[in-house]
Amino acid sequence: MSEFLFTITARDEAARQGVITTPRGEIRTPAFMPVGTAGTVKAMLPESVRETGADILLGNTYHLMLRPGAERVARLGGLHKFMNWQRPILTDSGGFQVMSLADLRKITEEGVRFQSHIDGHEEFLSPERAMEIQRLLGSDIQMVLDECPALPASREAIEKSLALSMRWAKRSRDAFNLQSEAERAGRACFGIVQGGTLPDLRQRSAEALREIGFEGYALGGLAVGEGQVAMFETLEAAVPHLPDDRPHYLMGVGKPDDIVGAVQRGIDMFDCVLPTRSGRNGQAFTWDGPLNLKNARHAEDDSPIDPRCACPACRHYSRAYLHHTVKAGEIISAMLLTWHNLQFYQDLLAELRAAIGKKQLAAYAAAFRARYRAEKSTESVA
Amino acid sequence: MSEFLFTITARDEAARQGVITTPRGEIRTPAFMPVGTAGTVKAMLPESVRETGADILLGNTYHLMLRPGAERVARLGGLHKFMNWQRPILTDSGGFQVMSLADLRKITEEGVRFQSHIDGHEEFLSPERAMEIQRLLGSDIQMVLDECPALPASREAIEKSLALSMRWAKRSRDAFNLQSEAERAGRACFGIVQGGTLPDLRQRSAEALREIGFEGYALGGLAVGEGQVAMFETLEAAVPHLPDDRPHYLMGVGKPDDIVGAVQRGIDMFDCVLPTRSGRNGQAFTWDGPLNLKNARHAEDDSPIDPRCACPACRHYSRAYLHHTVKAGEIISAMLLTWHNLQFYQDLLAELRAAIGKKQLAAYAAAFRARYRAEKSTESVA
């Protein structure tokens, strides 16, 4: 029997507050998963990631299969031990990164053949191999392999891609089910709803996945340039067709205001490189919008990014210091700003969970949006 | 009255174990000072530097005067507050870096005019300005401005340079003495012995500095390519002419075996970028010599760098993980290997202090050298 459980502890309109129980620990939802691409959340020690409040990390199958290799990670005791993170890990299937390779990959019914961006050697990823890699890594939540067409695309192209993704979802689920019972215990396999921004295709995809049956349901192919309005409309069309009693995961999202709106539309899980990548680029999230610490106006500012934030950047350093170290290209600026941004994201998710618990999410979201300069965010955050 | 005190607590032949007392904390000697060039020990949080056992950091006047600027640091409350390190800081005078600029600087009796390596703007450093910058930074141990000729050089060139350095030492001391009593309280000014590898010039320099009078005495212009034998011979010629009751500081040294030999010759303080720079280059110090983690032989090695080391790299990660993250260019490899190397240096200094306390330094040093592959170290550590 699986020990992977999802319990909804409170509701506020479409939003849900809950907890996912796994043998490696609980995941409070809505949850934000920091991205640990190649076996590290960039510029962070895992104990520091945990200090921000993260319950789960995301690992990238594509990066790990190329370097250091899934079989090697397995020989070294699995990804958790390798990267010193004993709590849950969700791995993507590698599909999204492979599809982004454009000219370097070729898709067939069987799978996708591609060239490594590191050394150009040829690799092959099929639904079965994607699940095998995730098994070798020891992933707690394993994602099906899907195809994700670049938008805009014709309805025909999206339909054709969706049909392939649904056949791959079935093969992925079958491959997961063939893993030994001991290995699968407490682990989950999530399906991925595709269909671009077309409501009927999203519905068709959700129904196909329900038919197969998964421990959780993700929405893929969003936050790829369609804009927040189209993304929210797609969520409104798709989420009602997902099983209510399973976690809903919006992949690769997003900006703070994206997350607030998606939680209001019934999403339970998020991942995004934005807080970590922005931190390495000298940008800090605040409740008023993002700050660019490179800006000369911070050069003599003795105040912290946010006096109420518990991260070390805010407790011990001025904006002037962060400005100086960003300008000087010092590693400590990436360390401190990444930490701050992950703290901001975890604080935001904690506030969203609390607002749902108090049935005050609409008011919380309105207050957030009134203060947060979303447009500036879109423009200035790399 | 100055609260800067040096107490020798044990002796073993020429070596000394002691403690420097300052208002910002004690410095156990022999001491290794990690280098915090531009207001940060690269890839480390200051609390982590402290965890390794460091009592004092070194800051670089040259780098800080150019960016963010000494006046700016002073307006922001001084270097300790700026970089979140409340313990003692020693600053160099900027001379060594400026002299390294070669074509970009011009030396006169008054001082040295040079161009910033960052934006090319013209700067001027005199003994008086060097001390003013160190005062503005709030440095606990301030170094005189000196000139350091590139070796090899003729006796005449070294003599001429030395004479200038001694005149500058007097002007530096005078400038330090003109700082307000409140500012100087508990702070020290150190002279720097020059003279290349010529024993009589080193002696002349030491005597000139004793005549002026300093709280501590440094040896400059060594570890610049003369080799360990010549360096040790120079120490043997110079150290006996330094006041016995003041700290002896060997600037910019060095490799672990350099430090062991220098402690045996009466040196109390060291600084060097080697542990931090090597860490960023994928190299780890061990009691058997340095390891290059890039080497493929580490790719599947599940053991830590050193199972007895207390640093997080050794407590939580395999050589395989460090190999992977070094190869992938991940910041965590710089963070972990820098931490390990600083821990190694502090452990080495702690063992040297303990060996002096037990009057077993000669035996300790012999055992260290028998095990440590110094030559490999010289070759493979960047």
HADDOCK unambig.tbl for C-alpha pairs under 7 A between the chains (distance, minus, plus):
assign (segid A and resid 42 and name CA) (segid B and resid 330 and name CA) 6.66 0.50 0.50
assign (segid A and resid 42 and name CA) (segid B and resid 331 and name CA) 6.28 0.50 0.50
assign (segid A and resid 42 and name CA) (segid B and resid 332 and name CA) 6.74 0.50 0.50
assign (segid A and resid 43 and name CA) (segid B and resid 331 and name CA) 5.12 0.50 0.50
assign (segid A and resid 43 and name CA) (segid B and resid 332 and name CA) 5.52 0.50 0.50
assign (segid A and resid 44 and name CA) (segid B and resid 332 and name CA) 6.60 0.50 0.50
assign (segid A and resid 68 and name CA) (segid B and resid 324 and name CA) 6.16 0.50 0.50
assign (segid A and resid 76 and name CA) (segid B and resid 302 and name CA) 6.37 0.50 0.50
assign (segid A and resid 82 and name CA) (segid B and resid 317 and name CA) 6.97 0.50 0.50
assign (segid A and resid 82 and name CA) (segid B and resid 321 and name CA) 6.25 0.50 0.50
assign (segid A and resid 84 and name CA) (segid B and resid 316 and name CA) 6.25 0.50 0.50
assign (segid A and resid 84 and name CA) (segid B and resid 317 and name CA) 6.96 0.50 0.50
assign (segid A and resid 302 and name CA) (segid B and resid 76 and name CA) 6.37 0.50 0.50
assign (segid A and resid 316 and name CA) (segid B and resid 84 and name CA) 6.25 0.50 0.50
assign (segid A and resid 317 and name CA) (segid B and resid 82 and name CA) 6.99 0.50 0.50
assign (segid A and resid 317 and name CA) (segid B and resid 84 and name CA) 6.96 0.50 0.50
assign (segid A and resid 321 and name CA) (segid B and resid 82 and name CA) 6.25 0.50 0.50
assign (segid A and resid 324 and name CA) (segid B and resid 68 and name CA) 6.18 0.50 0.50
assign (segid A and resid 330 and name CA) (segid B and resid 42 and name CA) 6.65 0.50 0.50
assign (segid A and resid 331 and name CA) (segid B and resid 42 and name CA) 6.28 0.50 0.50
assign (segid A and resid 331 and name CA) (segid B and resid 43 and name CA) 5.11 0.50 0.50
assign (segid A and resid 332 and name CA) (segid B and resid 42 and name CA) 6.74 0.50 0.50
assign (segid A and resid 332 and name CA) (segid B and resid 43 and name CA) 5.52 0.50 0.50
assign (segid A and resid 332 and name CA) (segid B and resid 44 and name CA) 6.58 0.50 0.50
assign (segid A and resid 332 and name CA) (segid B and resid 45 and name CA) 6.98 0.50 0.50
